């Protein structure tokens, strides 16, 4: 949903939604956890993650 083509730009896009989550501690926690995981991930790991995600989405669509 927030993929901007590379890990750093995606983290920046996700970071920009935090002000809109005021009062929703669960969503803020989820967003912060996602940012932490992306920060620790390599650029190559991010590319692999995106490929795996596309495979997963294709499998879901085939199952419908």
Number of C-alpha atoms within 10 A of each C-alpha: 6 11 14 13 11 13 20 16 13 17 20 14 15 18 14 10 13 15 9 9 12 10 9 10 10 10 13 17 12 11 18 15 12 14 19 12 12 17 13 9 14 12 14 11 13 16 15 12 13 15 12 12 12 12 12 12 12 11 11 10 9 8 7 5
